[in-house]
Amino acid sequence: MIATCGSARRSLARAFAAPGAGPVLLFVEGAAGLGKTHLLRELADLPETPDVARLWWRCGAEGGRPEEDEVWREPALLLVDDVHRADEDELRRLRRVLERMEPGSAAAVTYRPEELLVPGMPLGGSAMTYPFRLTVLGDRLAPWDEERVRRAAADVLGESCTAEAVSALCERTGGVPRAVVDLLAMLREQRPAFTGTAAEVAAAGVPARLAELVLSRTYATSSAHRPLVWAAAVLDGPAARDELIGVSGLGAVPGSDALLRALESAALAELGEGRYGFAVPLAADAVRDTVPGPVRQDLHRRAAGVLSRRQPVPWAAVGAHHRAAGEYRGWLRAVEKAAESAAASGRHQEAITLLERTLATPGIPPQARARLAPLLARNAVTGLRSDQTVEVLAQIVQDADLPPAVRGELRLDLGLMLSNQMGRFAEGWRVLEVAAAELREVRSVLAARAMAALVTPYWPGASLDVHRGWLIKAAAAADDSGDDAMRTAVLANHVGLAMSWADPEAWDLVERLPVQSTDPACARQAARGLCNAADSAVWLGFYRRVDGLLAEGRELATRSGAPYTEHSASGTRLLQEWWTGQWLGLAKRCEDFVADTADMPFLASDAYVVRGLLAVAQGDWVEARAWLSQRGTFGTENLPVPLGATAAGAVIRLTLARQEVADAAEQARAAWTVVAEKGVWPWAAELAPWAVEALARAGDTDTAHAMVRDFAQGLGDADAPAARAALAWSRAVLAENEALAEGRPDRLPAAAETYRKAAAAYAKLPRPYSEALTTECAARCVLAADAVGGEAPAHSADPVGPKALAASASPADDHATTASAIAELESCAQHFTDLGAVWDATRARALLRTRQPAKKGRPPGRPSHSDQLSPREAEVAQLASSGLTNREIAATLHLSPRTVEQHIAGAMRKTGALSRRDLAHRL
């Protein structure tokens, strides 16, 4: 029977559990390196056997075994290590000892099955007479699974233990514990320090212990049979018998005999049904390095031929064998086929890596570069970014020997990568303009593609009119080309341009996208058009339409093989979830998306901004600044215009909260200039309210008025619900600040009314956070007017003007309006809490406390909080632990900095915190 290690230990323990218990014999089978000796040491430490003698028998070692008559004088645990090393004489003595086992005793025998004198018989070919009451068990050790390898790697490598490294360790070692441990020791001593990549694991080499073992077994085979082992090393993976024989060059009969001898000597192992190779994959490297160079080249040449007959053909491996054989023409042909095959199945990153590595090789003939470089560029644009791709393409386009059409195509793809994947818009725009000019003379299809790229409006710099001009040129070039995929590409970009500025024809253009096309190239462009429309719909505020567009666009992108489009759609989804209040788990979704696209941070720019907006609302301002600045992965000045405007609005809001009004005004002017130059006014929606507030509070009311005027004129009659709501908000901000600056509290009710119009507009979208913010502002205006004796409107929908209201309002009306504002504020505080907007909820409650009357029946004096934080201390401590300064907390809670300081001191004393950072942990 075969038992697990745990059950075998329990069985051995039972042998000593009670007087008269039958003896137990445990056979432990395991290939080299699986930990047989380690298991024996564990068995020697069984806690159930404190008074039992431990006797070690180390086979094949002089003096490594007890005398036969010493073994069973008393209850004993006999630990027999490496029985495969024993000769016939030692096996005979061991059998005699085991045949004499008495109750109260046990034995454990370990062996390598591949090195037994007689396969399947650990104690030799002679039959053994087992005692009647003896229980015989078997245990087969197995390699470590990935989780066990991960734990071992984490113990040794610490923070450098990446998932990539663990996967490479499992693949290289086969999970054999001894090989894992030895390889980890080599990685730990690497210089420079190991960083956790698979390439570093592959380059580490073969542990000495493993190399000695596999080489001793290889060279124990005869020289006539050894080429078959060499063939396995060259193929470097499980291979069929005929493949091994074909690569070895031995012929059918000698090759079959060589395989049998290699298996008998344990040089090779059967890895699966009809598949043979090395038990530890890493061992192939050690053997391959010992093969003489000319012989090795012949083996690689035959390996290329053998593998080219597999189905499907592993072209990348075929190419590697051609190159190792010195057949460079065959290598380049195989690389091209491998990249085409990977691209056809959507494995763009695999194709990119292979082509980058190939093109970086010195001496590639110009003809081969002209074939491979466009293939690299197409995969890079369709797939995900590789930094090296941009460098390789930038070098190749300088090659004067390239045909003009090829150079123009490469320049086009380089421009697309710089703009779309790298976020280097200005540089990408210049490259695309040159590409359009180059291609106009030689290839109309690609010229149309370059022009279509220049239609895309998201990049900062060029104005809306410039993009419209390129649209006219691109549409004409696409029609001239007669290429349906190119017409669809131009249409997809036309959709993005029209949707961005709320062109009334935009939705009709979306309907024209050929989503049912069976042409993969057309389908990819249609998917991009749908995702462009979804992104624009988010910025315009058509949130209910986004789900359908994204679902259809992503499904089409997946089906047609467009991973870049799929990822960009994920960013759009995060923006939609932010604005529609789907905040539960949103921070983690953003962080996961950033991690998944770590090698392409620009693609995750939506996630960075959304995560920063969440941090602002939660009061974690240190984190907010980091996320809004893209954590330094690339310059925020290169963000797409709508996203840059949104991030700028959040930064201005933070700066105002810190009471740094002059800085906020400067930031507002700079950000507004970018949007104004672009001329896509719906994109000002997330910037305008905060920019207007910054300038109004700084006293620059003329510029604030100009902003509101330009925003309104730019929108015109455009159907842009989010921008319409933001325009109302901006007008309310301007009205409130002017009323306060001029000492005219009678004007605050009108500002409150405009805030309520904005809130109602946001409620229709829906945008719950913006609705709550504007409602809070309306309530603040009413309470401010009431505090200084101003009159408030009796009803938010009352058409009567503010002067008439001021003249006609009664004290009862005033009281009712104030009560309504307090109720609104309470509702806002609850909405903020429900969303998770900690900072906003705290601010709203602080404003409430300044106006809410004390509850009737409250006993005089303050409640005692001697051991627990008071409500105010808890609020202050929460904001302090988020990174806010005393001055910022004071501004949020309407307190003095001195009072804030006292509350923080009280919170630290009661919690035992030693610092503000420690206070966060205590809370």
NUFI-128943 format. One line per 10 residues: number of its first residue (from 1); for each residue x, y, z of C-alpha. Coordinates in steps of 0.02 Angstrom, whole numbers, plus 50000, padded with zeros to 5 digits. Layout:
BEGIN
NUM = X:Y:Z; ... .
***
This chain:
BEGIN
1 = 50000:50000:50000; 50052:50181:49973; 50033:50297:50121; 50057:50482:50140; 50202:50544:50246; 50080:50592:50384; 49995:50423:50388; 50163:50333:50384; 50222:50431:50535; 50061:50389:50627 .
11 = 50085:50204:50583; 50262:50205:50650; 50202:50290:50808; 50068:50155:50833; 50205:50023:50832; 50262:50093:51000; 50093:50146:51067; 50049:49989:51167; 50136:49833:51231; 50124:49692:51107 .
21 = 50088:49803:50957; 50145:49726:50793; 50306:49789:50711; 50299:49911:50565; 50412:49919:50411; 50402:50078:50305; 50481:50089:50131; 50511:50269:50074; 50537:50289:49888; 50601:50449:49810 .
31 = 50713:50507:49669; 50873:50601:49708; 50845:50764:49798; 50666:50734:49858; 50713:50734:50042; 50722:50553:50098; 50858:50581:50227; 50764:50733:50291; 50611:50625:50316; 50712:50497:50415 .
41 = 50771:50635:50530; 50591:50685:50559; 50545:50505:50599; 50691:50495:50720; 50610:50638:50817; 50439:50558:50837; 50375:50622:51005; 50279:50461:51038; 50443:50363:51057; 50542:50448:51196 .
51 = 50617:50287:51266; 50645:50194:51103; 50822:50173:51038; 50861:50254:50870; 50977:50151:50763; 51046:50221:50599; 51098:50107:50455; 51181:50205:50314; 51200:50087:50167; 51361:50085:50068 .
61 = 51457:50175:50206; 51594:50088:50302; 51544:50080:50485; 51377:50160:50444; 51270:50018:50514; 51242:49930:50682; 51290:49750:50716; 51151:49626:50678; 51141:49559:50857; 51127:49737:50927 .
71 = 50970:49787:50835; 50820:49708:50922; 50885:49685:51102; 50755:49812:51154; 50615:49909:51065; 50700:50010:50929; 50670:50120:50779; 50787:50069:50638; 50820:50206:50509; 50896:50134:50348 .
81 = 50958:50268:50228; 50997:50246:50042; 50968:50058:50025; 51001:50074:49838; 51186:50096:49882; 51196:49926:49968; 51282:49779:49882; 51215:49601:49888; 51308:49559:50047; 51240:49710:50141 .
91 = 51064:49678:50076; 51075:49499:50140; 51121:49559:50315; 50984:49692:50312; 50853:49562:50263; 50905:49452:50410; 50887:49600:50529; 50715:49647:50463; 50653:49466:50469; 50688:49466:50657 .
101 = 50580:49619:50696; 50484:49598:50859; 50328:49686:50926; 50364:49861:50990; 50490:49896:50850; 50486:49984:50682; 50599:50016:50533; 50601:50145:50393; 50698:50109:50233; 50733:50242:50101 .
111 = 50791:50216:49922; 50803:50292:49749; 50695:50185:49635; 50798:50230:49482; 50958:50158:49561; 50896:49991:49632; 50993:49833:49584; 50827:49751:49541; 50688:49873:49488; 50543:49875:49610 .
121 = 50634:49771:49743; 50719:49883:49873; 50796:49735:49967; 50870:49649:49813; 50815:49506:49704; 50800:49376:49843; 50629:49359:49924; 50616:49407:50107; 50521:49312:50241; 50413:49442:50330 .
131 = 50357:49408:50510; 50172:49364:50525; 50120:49519:50625; 50229:49640:50525; 50138:49786:50443; 50226:49839:50282; 50192:50015:50216; 50254:50114:50068; 50278:50301:50050; 50321:50389:49886 .
141 = 50394:50563:49903; 50339:50692:49775; 50411:50858:49715; 50354:51018:49798; 50204:51106:49726; 50212:51291:49681; 50150:51350:49851; 50286:51252:49942; 50418:51322:49823; 50349:51497:49855 .
151 = 50367:51477:50044; 50546:51415:50026; 50587:51559:49908; 50507:51688:50023; 50614:51627:50169; 50773:51650:50067; 50736:51794:49948; 50619:51902:50052; 50546:52045:49950; 50630:51980:49791 .
161 = 50517:51828:49796; 50405:51876:49650; 50272:51767:49567; 50381:51770:49411; 50530:51703:49507; 50428:51566:49591; 50357:51509:49424; 50533:51503:49349; 50599:51406:49500; 50462:51276:49482 .
171 = 50493:51259:49297; 50682:51246:49311; 50690:51128:49460; 50534:51025:49433; 50497:51058:49616; 50636:50941:49675; 50674:51008:49850; 50863:50987:49844; 50874:51077:49677; 50757:51216:49740 .
181 = 50859:51244:49897; 51027:51243:49806; 50966:51360:49668; 50893:51480:49798; 51061:51484:49884; 51142:51534:49719; 51012:51670:49689; 51037:51739:49864; 51222:51764:49828; 51196:51844:49657 .
191 = 51286:52007:49621; 51204:52123:49579; 51066:52077:49698; 50926:51966:49634; 50772:52067:49586; 50648:51927:49553; 50646:51903:49363; 50635:51740:49269; 50786:51790:49167; 50892:51799:49325 .
201 = 50834:51626:49377; 50879:51558:49204; 51050:51641:49208; 51095:51578:49382; 51170:51415:49318; 51160:51236:49380; 51193:51195:49564; 51354:51096:49585; 51270:50950:49674; 51144:50928:49532 .
211 = 51276:50948:49396; 51386:50813:49475; 51241:50692:49489; 51177:50711:49311; 51350:50711:49232; 51402:50555:49329; 51248:50466:49263; 51272:50531:49086; 51453:50476:49074; 51413:50309:49155 .
221 = 51328:50267:48989; 51439:50202:48850; 51505:50323:48720; 51396:50235:48591; 51238:50273:48689; 51284:50446:48754; 51223:50545:48600; 51044:50503:48648; 51068:50588:48818; 51147:50735:48727 .
231 = 50995:50742:48613; 50881:50756:48765; 50989:50898:48831; 50978:50992:48666; 50789:50969:48650; 50776:51029:48832; 50603:50960:48870; 50496:50803:48864; 50520:50719:48695; 50456:50564:48609 .
241 = 50570:50416:48576; 50576:50445:48388; 50620:50629:48415; 50764:50585:48531; 50829:50455:48409; 50811:50577:48263; 50910:50713:48350; 51043:50592:48413; 51076:50526:48237; 51095:50348:48301 .
251 = 50964:50262:48194; 50811:50164:48250; 50887:50007:48327; 51043:50082:48409; 50939:50231:48465; 50809:50121:48550; 50947:50024:48639; 51028:50189:48692; 50864:50250:48767; 50846:50090:48869 .
261 = 51024:50107:48934; 50996:50291:48978; 50839:50247:49076; 50927:50104:49166; 51069:50218:49220; 50943:50352:49273; 51027:50477:49154; 50852:50504:49084; 50680:50474:49156; 50508:50440:49087 .
271 = 50416:50604:49113; 50248:50549:49045; 50175:50420:48932; 50298:50402:48789; 50395:50559:48839; 50573:50560:48904; 50696:50687:48971; 50784:50744:49130; 50696:50725:49297; 50758:50899:49342 .
281 = 50742:51012:49188; 50889:51117:49245; 51002:50965:49224; 50993:50982:49035; 51100:51139:49045; 51240:51047:49133; 51242:50906:49005; 51228:51021:48854; 51378:51123:48911; 51488:50967:48905 .
291 = 51443:50919:48726; 51586:50960:48603; 51544:51113:48497; 51538:51031:48324; 51433:50888:48393; 51317:51011:48479; 51290:51108:48317; 51243:50947:48226; 51121:50903:48364; 51040:51076:48353 .
301 = 51026:51062:48163; 50938:50895:48177; 50829:50963:48320; 50767:51104:48207; 50716:50976:48077; 50631:50861:48204; 50531:51001:48287; 50475:51074:48120; 50377:50911:48097; 50278:50934:48259 .
311 = 50101:51000:48246; 50081:51140:48285; 50260:51186:48244; 50350:51271:48390; 50430:51400:48276; 50519:51495:48415; 50609:51336:48469; 50646:51290:48288; 50724:51461:48264; 50830:51444:48421 .
321 = 50898:51277:48359; 50937:51348:48186; 51032:51491:48267; 51129:51373:48382; 51173:51270:48228; 51240:51424:48140; 51098:51425:48013; 51053:51610:48022; 50939:51615:47870; 50835:51474:47942 .
331 = 50836:51561:48111; 50764:51724:48041; 50631:51633:47939; 50578:51535:48093; 50572:51693:48200; 50458:51775:48072; 50341:51625:48071; 50343:51616:48262; 50296:51801:48277; 50158:51784:48147 .
341 = 50089:51631:48236; 50092:51718:48406; 50009:51874:48336; 49873:51773:48250; 49826:51693:48416; 49830:51857:48512; 49995:51824:48602; 50064:51995:48554; 50184:52012:48700; 50266:51846:48656 .
351 = 50291:51906:48477; 50359:52074:48538; 50487:51993:48652; 50549:51875:48516; 50562:52010:48384; 50645:52136:48500; 50778:52009:48547; 50806:51963:48364; 50817:52140:48297; 50936:52190:48436 .
361 = 51061:52062:48369; 51203:52145:48272; 51222:52103:48088; 51041:52067:48042; 51031:52086:47851; 50931:52238:47789; 50805:52127:47700; 50768:52033:47861; 50755:52195:47960; 50632:52261:47831 .
371 = 50521:52107:47860; 50536:52091:48048; 50530:52272:48105; 50354:52309:48038; 50295:52147:48118; 50366:52206:48285; 50284:52376:48266; 50112:52305:48224; 50117:52189:48375; 50176:52328:48489 .
381 = 50037:52446:48436; 49903:52312:48449; 49969:52233:48608; 50047:52309:48763; 50200:52417:48778; 50380:52366:48788; 50502:52507:48823; 50634:52421:48718; 50518:52417:48567; 50520:52606:48557 .
391 = 50709:52610:48567; 50728:52475:48434; 50606:52559:48314; 50685:52731:48342; 50852:52658:48289; 50783:52561:48141; 50694:52711:48062; 50863:52795:48048; 50925:52654:47934; 50951:52733:47762 .
401 = 50949:52561:47679; 50768:52530:47725; 50642:52549:47582; 50544:52714:47602; 50378:52624:47622; 50447:52515:47762; 50527:52663:47849; 50364:52761:47839; 50266:52615:47911; 50389:52597:48054 .
411 = 50383:52783:48089; 50193:52773:48093; 50193:52632:48220; 50328:52720:48322; 50219:52876:48328; 50068:52775:48383; 50168:52691:48521; 50241:52855:48584; 50067:52930:48592; 49955:52788:48646 .
421 = 50066:52673:48748; 50201:52791:48813; 50104:52952:48838; 50238:53055:48748; 50111:53153:48648; 50215:53296:48581; 50351:53180:48517; 50224:53057:48448; 50130:53196:48357; 50289:53254:48269 .
431 = 50333:53076:48216; 50158:53046:48150; 50161:53206:48047; 50324:53151:47965; 50253:52976:47937; 50098:53047:47852; 50207:53148:47734; 50322:53000:47696; 50180:52879:47665; 50074:52995:47560 .
441 = 50189:52963:47412; 50208:52775:47428; 50065:52691:47522; 49894:52774:47531; 49826:52648:47656; 49960:52683:47784; 49954:52869:47747; 49770:52864:47793; 49814:52772:47952; 49940:52906:48003 .
451 = 49816:53044:47964; 49680:52953:48061; 49795:52947:48213; 49811:53136:48203; 49621:53149:48215; 49624:53085:48394; 49588:53236:48505; 49645:53177:48675; 49824:53238:48661; 49867:53409:48731 .
461 = 49928:53539:48607; 49835:53536:48442; 49665:53622:48438; 49498:53545:48392; 49505:53632:48222; 49673:53550:48184; 49599:53378:48218; 49450:53417:48107; 49570:53463:47967; 49661:53297:47982 .
471 = 49493:53207:47981; 49454:53276:47809; 49623:53219:47743; 49612:53047:47825; 49437:53013:47758; 49493:53058:47581; 49649:52948:47593; 49548:52802:47663; 49422:52815:47520; 49564:52820:47394 .
481 = 49642:52664:47470; 49485:52559:47448; 49530:52469:47610; 49380:52430:47722; 49485:52412:47879; 49561:52583:47850; 49391:52661:47822; 49336:52584:47987; 49492:52652:48074; 49453:52827:48014 .
491 = 49271:52805:48067; 49325:52747:48240; 49430:52904:48263; 49289:53011:48191; 49177:52937:48327; 49301:52987:48462; 49319:53163:48391; 49133:53193:48368; 49087:53122:48538; 49219:53226:48627 .
501 = 49137:53393:48584; 48958:53324:48584; 48930:53335:48396; 48744:53301:48367; 48792:53173:48233; 48905:53074:48352; 48780:52939:48399; 48737:52910:48216; 48922:52882:48183; 48926:52751:48321 .
511 = 48784:52658:48235; 48887:52652:48074; 49029:52551:48153; 49036:52378:48068; 49021:52277:48227; 48962:52123:48129; 49113:52120:48013; 49198:51952:47993; 49362:52037:47946; 49470:52037:48106 .
521 = 49554:52200:48055; 49385:52287:48035; 49322:52209:48197; 49472:52275:48293; 49441:52451:48229; 49254:52438:48266; 49296:52382:48443; 49408:52533:48463; 49269:52646:48399; 49145:52575:48526 .
531 = 49269:52596:48668; 49308:52773:48609; 49122:52810:48615; 49108:52736:48790; 49252:52842:48852; 49177:53000:48778; 49007:52954:48850; 49085:52949:49022; 49159:53123:49002; 48994:53191:48934 .
541 = 48892:53113:49074; 48792:52982:48977; 48829:52849:49108; 48680:52739:49068; 48742:52715:48891; 48917:52666:48943; 48878:52489:48998; 48813:52434:48828; 48955:52517:48732; 49089:52442:48844 .
551 = 49013:52268:48844; 49002:52261:48654; 49171:52345:48629; 49265:52232:48749; 49184:52074:48679; 49232:52126:48504; 49409:52173:48558; 49432:52003:48642; 49364:51911:48491; 49471:52005:48367 .
561 = 49631:52008:48472; 49652:52188:48529; 49720:52185:48709; 49763:52371:48710; 49581:52412:48676; 49525:52291:48811; 49638:52374:48940; 49586:52550:48891; 49404:52497:48914; 49447:52441:49091 .
571 = 49507:52617:49128; 49344:52689:49063; 49249:52573:49178; 49344:52638:49330; 49299:52818:49285; 49116:52772:49267; 49116:52684:49436; 49194:52837:49518; 49066:52960:49453; 48914:52848:49478 .
581 = 48961:52812:49660; 49011:52629:49642; 49152:52652:49767; 49145:52488:49861; 49309:52400:49819; 49352:52534:49690; 49520:52577:49770; 49576:52396:49757; 49514:52382:49579; 49618:52534:49534 .
591 = 49772:52466:49622; 49751:52295:49540; 49738:52376:49368; 49895:52477:49401; 49986:52317:49453; 49924:52221:49301; 49990:52357:49184; 50150:52393:49280; 50256:52387:49122; 50140:52513:49039 .
601 = 50093:52645:49168; 50016:52765:49042; 49881:52636:49004; 49834:52641:49189; 49823:52832:49198; 49634:52822:49224; 49662:52707:49374; 49793:52824:49448; 49676:52974:49439; 49524:52881:49507 .
611 = 49628:52814:49651; 49687:52992:49686; 49509:53060:49683; 49458:52927:49809; 49604:52975:49922; 49549:53158:49916; 49373:53113:49971; 49439:52997:50106; 49554:53132:50176; 49713:53037:50137 .
621 = 49797:53187:50057; 49974:53120:50052; 49914:52970:49952; 49804:53083:49847; 49952:53187:49789; 50051:53031:49746; 49912:52950:49644; 49861:53110:49554; 50042:53135:49501; 50041:52957:49428 .
631 = 50168:52910:49564; 50305:52983:49455; 50286:52852:49317; 50274:52988:49183; 50243:53174:49172; 50064:53226:49212; 50079:53360:49078; 50065:53216:48955; 49898:53154:49021; 49752:53154:48898 .
641 = 49667:53324:48911; 49507:53269:49001; 49603:53163:49124; 49732:53300:49153; 49593:53427:49184; 49512:53309:49310; 49676:53280:49403; 49712:53467:49401; 49541:53504:49475; 49574:53383:49619 .
651 = 49747:53458:49650; 49673:53634:49653; 49543:53575:49777; 49679:53505:49890; 49780:53664:49876; 49628:53769:49926; 49596:53654:50073; 49773:53690:50130; 49733:53877:50121; 49865:53903:49987 .
661 = 49751:54012:49881; 49884:54098:49774; 49959:53930:49723; 49787:53862:49684; 49752:54011:49571; 49914:53983:49474; 49873:53800:49452; 49699:53847:49391; 49766:53968:49258; 49890:53839:49192 .
671 = 49763:53697:49184; 49631:53808:49104; 49752:53860:48967; 49773:53678:48913; 49585:53651:48899; 49556:53818:48812; 49691:53784:48682; 49613:53615:48646; 49439:53692:48627; 49344:53534:48679 .
681 = 49241:53622:48812; 49148:53472:48887; 49319:53421:48954; 49322:53575:49067; 49184:53501:49174; 49295:53427:49310; 49409:53578:49317; 49294:53728:49304; 49213:53735:49478; 49379:53720:49569 .
691 = 49472:53837:49450; 49336:53970:49468; 49339:53954:49657; 49529:53970:49663; 49528:54129:49559; 49379:54204:49650; 49457:54174:49820; 49621:54246:49756; 49528:54405:49707; 49548:54380:49519 .
701 = 49363:54392:49483; 49389:54455:49306; 49477:54295:49255; 49349:54192:49350; 49208:54278:49254; 49302:54251:49091; 49318:54065:49131; 49131:54048:49160; 49092:54149:49003; 49211:54048:48894 .
711 = 49146:53886:48965; 48966:53934:48926; 49006:53998:48751; 49114:53846:48713; 48974:53727:48761; 48845:53820:48658; 48697:53703:48632; 48801:53545:48652; 48714:53397:48733; 48841:53374:48873 .
721 = 48748:53342:49037; 48902:53332:49150; 48971:53495:49081; 48800:53581:49098; 48795:53533:49282; 48975:53592:49305; 48933:53758:49222; 48791:53786:49347; 48910:53739:49488; 49042:53861:49425 .
731 = 48914:54003:49416; 48858:53964:49593; 49039:53966:49655; 49066:54135:49574; 48905:54206:49646; 48944:54143:49822; 49121:54210:49824; 49069:54380:49755; 48930:54395:49884; 49052:54358:50025 .
741 = 49189:54469:49954; 49070:54617:49933; 48985:54591:50102; 48817:54557:50019; 48740:54409:50114; 48574:54449:50030; 48649:54375:49871; 48690:54208:49951; 48514:54137:49929; 48532:54161:49741 .
751 = 48697:54067:49746; 48613:53930:49846; 48477:53917:49714; 48608:53896:49576; 48697:53763:49679; 48531:53670:49693; 48509:53677:49504; 48681:53597:49487; 48636:53465:49616; 48475:53424:49524 .
761 = 48572:53407:49361; 48696:53289:49443; 48555:53187:49519; 48486:53152:49345; 48651:53083:49278; 48670:53009:49415; 48826:53074:49504; 48793:53055:49692; 48958:53128:49753; 48944:53286:49647 .
771 = 48761:53300:49696; 48807:53292:49880; 48948:53420:49860; 48837:53547:49774; 48694:53518:49896; 48815:53547:50039; 48867:53711:49957; 48685:53765:49941; 48654:53730:50125; 48814:53822:50171 .
781 = 48754:53978:50078; 48585:53975:50166; 48665:53955:50337; 48792:54091:50301; 48653:54211:50247; 48553:54170:50403; 48705:54192:50516; 48726:54374:50465; 48542:54416:50453; 48519:54392:50266 .
791 = 48357:54326:50195; 48343:54153:50119; 48222:54094:49984; 48065:54011:50045; 48069:53875:49912; 48207:53817:49800; 48094:53817:49646; 48016:53987:49682; 48031:54096:49525; 48033:54257:49624 .
801 = 48200:54348:49620; 48314:54366:49773; 48270:54551:49801; 48085:54514:49807; 48117:54370:49924; 48219:54478:50039; 48078:54603:50048; 47938:54476:50072; 48016:54340:50180; 47949:54325:50355 .
811 = 48041:54262:50511; 47943:54101:50494; 48004:54082:50313; 48181:54116:50371; 48169:53985:50508; 48094:53857:50388; 48232:53888:50259; 48368:53869:50390; 48290:53709:50453; 48282:53645:50274 .
821 = 48465:53686:50248; 48512:53593:50408; 48412:53443:50349; 48501:53451:50181; 48668:53457:50269; 48626:53308:50377; 48576:53211:50220; 48740:53260:50136; 48841:53201:50285; 48753:53033:50277 .
831 = 48779:53018:50088; 48963:53057:50108; 48975:52925:50244; 48886:52796:50137; 49005:52829:49993; 49159:52822:50103; 49202:53007:50085; 49273:53026:50261; 49343:53201:50238; 49182:53269:50163 .
841 = 49074:53187:50296; 49183:53260:50434; 49175:53433:50356; 48985:53427:50337; 48960:53371:50517; 49076:53508:50578; 48971:53638:50487; 48814:53561:50562; 48880:53579:50738; 48903:53765:50712 .
851 = 48717:53786:50680; 48621:53643:50759; 48536:53693:50922; 48573:53592:51076; 48449:53453:51107; 48317:53489:51240; 48340:53407:51407; 48527:53393:51390; 48611:53401:51562; 48730:53546:51590 .
861 = 48915:53520:51563; 49006:53408:51442; 48997:53218:51443; 49147:53132:51517; 49266:53040:51397; 49405:53003:51519; 49450:52835:51444; 49380:52848:51268; 49399:52973:51127; 49266:53106:51121 .
871 = 49175:53125:50954; 49277:53280:50914; 49442:53197:50964; 49397:53049:50852; 49366:53163:50704; 49526:53260:50730; 49627:53100:50755; 49554:53024:50597; 49604:53175:50492; 49775:53187:50576 .
881 = 49812:53004:50540; 49768:53037:50357; 49912:53159:50344; 49824:53326:50364; 49915:53466:50456; 49839:53554:50606; 49797:53704:50498; 49709:53595:50368; 49610:53505:50504; 49563:53672:50581 .
891 = 49497:53735:50413; 49397:53575:50386; 49318:53571:50560; 49299:53758:50589; 49416:53754:50739; 49571:53848:50789; 49740:53765:50760; 49768:53774:50949; 49608:53675:50982; 49659:53547:50852 .
901 = 49827:53528:50937; 49741:53497:51104; 49625:53365:51029; 49771:53273:50948; 49866:53274:51112; 49713:53203:51200; 49690:53067:51069; 49872:53015:51080; 49866:53010:51269; 49707:52903:51273 .
911 = 49765:52781:51138; 49946:52773:51196; 50007:52826:51024; 50186:52888:51012; 50165:52986:50850; 50036:53033:50719; 50086:52882:50616; 50066:52772:50769; 49897:52854:50800; 49837:52788:50632 .
921 = 49881:52610:50686; 49798:52633:50856; 49638:52697:50777 .
***
